[in-house]
Amino acid sequence: MASGIIMGDCPYCDELVWEDSWTLDRFDRVCCVKCRTKAGKKAAMELKIKVMMEALEKLSPESLIATEALFKVKEIDGEG
């Protein structure tokens, strides 16, 4: 049974992570031991997308326009 200090929210299951049942995932984020050992490809991909979206939000509008143009070029070339 979990008890003690709350370490944070698990990025996989969004439940509280307690001090007696936590570990770090490959992104060095605090997560549940059960999620770390059972996290499937979907959960890992969702977290990777979340991290990438957070990084994109920090970019300037000019950078976002350039990034969007790059993706459009890849789609036209058939790489997307």
Backbone hydrogen bonds, N-H to C=O, Kabsch-Sander energy under -0.5 kcal/mol:
donor,donor_aa,acceptor,acceptor_aa,energy
7,M,5,I,-0.6
7,M,17,V,-3.6
8,G,17,V,-1.0
10,C,15,E,-2.8
14,D,10,C,-2.0
17,V,8,G,-3.3
18,W,16,L,-0.6
19,E,5,I,-2.1
21,S,18,W,-1.8
23,T,31,C,-2.0
25,D,29,R,-2.2
28,D,25,D,-2.0
31,C,23,T,-2.6
33,V,21,S,-1.3
36,R,32,C,-2.1
37,T,33,V,-2.0
38,K,34,K,-1.7
39,A,35,C,-1.7
44,A,40,G,-2.0
45,M,41,K,-2.4
46,E,42,K,-2.6
47,L,43,A,-2.0
48,K,44,A,-2.2
49,I,45,M,-2.5
50,K,46,E,-2.2
51,V,47,L,-2.5
52,M,48,K,-2.3
53,M,49,I,-2.7
54,E,50,K,-2.2
55,A,51,V,-1.9
56,L,52,M,-2.4
57,E,53,M,-2.2
58,K,54,E,-0.8
58,K,55,A,-0.6
59,L,56,L,-1.2
64,L,60,S,-1.9
65,I,61,P,-2.1
66,A,62,E,-2.0
67,T,63,S,-2.4
68,E,64,L,-2.7
69,A,65,I,-2.2
70,L,66,A,-1.9
71,F,67,T,-2.1
72,K,68,E,-2.0
73,V,69,A,-2.1
74,K,70,L,-2.0
75,E,71,F,-2.1
76,I,72,K,-2.1
77,D,73,V,-2.3
78,G,74,K,-0.5
78,G,75,E,-0.7
79,E,74,K,-2.6
80,G,74,K,-1.1
